[in-house]
């Protein structure tokens, strides 16, 4: 067997095996994006922002199947199998490029999609409803207070109806939690930064990470297509399979 064929098959097998690892990685990234987005569901009215993550998970499932097809086709040197393998890789490559483009588009829309719903949810805060629990969780996790800053609470109905003119205790800095009363007259005990910018930054960071991972795997798919083409072209030029009897 020609050294070039052996090398091409070796590369193709490694790439086929990498599909399984890549599928696992993409499944993790897609799941992480979905779970992170669900945390901010009360503030998000545009569900299409989850579309890139859904595409990533679908691609991960298909990649596990592709890895199996790639290994079998390469070991058997099946012309039909390699053709199917090339076609599927091309489809996956297209899907990953689409996910990358969609991620880039929605990354720029995160600020406008989240800020207005976030303001609406803050206005519904009463300390007991589901919106209140979501806001408390958000303020504790991001260490923020209000939408733009902690003074936003002065415009809320909750602030004006409690009678003590204080912000929720989740606005308190963790290191001063024992001394914090939530009163605006003691800002040194409060997280003064707003949750809007921090939440948008967190979502954009997750999307950026997902986009980089998808781009990396798209490059791997490109080399996979090249490997299939090299192996097929070499066979067309007269190279025989090892079990064809030529070396018997």
Secondary structure, 3 states (H helix, E strand, C coil): CCHHHHHHHHHHHHHHHHHHHHHHHHHHHHHHHHHHHHHCHHHCCCHHHHHHHHHHHHHHHHHHHHHHHHHHHHHHCCHHHHHHHHHHHHHHHHHHHHHHHHHHHHHHHHHHHHHHHHHHHHHCCCCCCHHHHHHHHHHHHHCCCCCCEHHHHHHCHHHHHHCCCECCHHHECHHHCCCCCCEHHHHHHECCECHHHHHHHHHHHHHHHHHHHHHHHHHHHHHHHHHHHHHHHHHHCCCCCHHHCCCC
